[in-house]
């Protein structure tokens, strides 16, 4: 479950760091009762960016497949062999 803290709690940096590393989830910071910032550990950030990159590549692959921008693997190998005289 996500952690939500008010902005005034940011002065407890050591405690917030521990929460970030132990929960492996972002902490949502509110200001005047509204969402303002998100804090997360570097490990969680890198994992999130890695997954976003994978999802983006999968979406591009699905779009290529839907548009017919793909070639059969056997045809690709035949073309490479023909091109390089292998």
C-alpha positions, 0 to 999 in steps of 0.5 A: 500500500502506498505511503502518503506523508505531508510535506512537513515530514520531509525534515525526517530524511533518515526515516523517509530514506528507510521507508523508501528502501524498506517498502520498495515503493514510492512515497507520495508527498502532499502539500495542503492536502493535495499531491505534490511530489513522489520520492523513491529509492534509486533502486525502485526508480531504476526498476521503474525506468527499466520496466517502462523501457520494456513496455515501450519496446513491447508496444512498438513491437505490437504496433509493427506487427499490427501494421504488417511491418514484420518479416518471416524469420526464414525469409530474413535468414535467406535474405542475409545469406543472399546478401553476404553470399553465405 
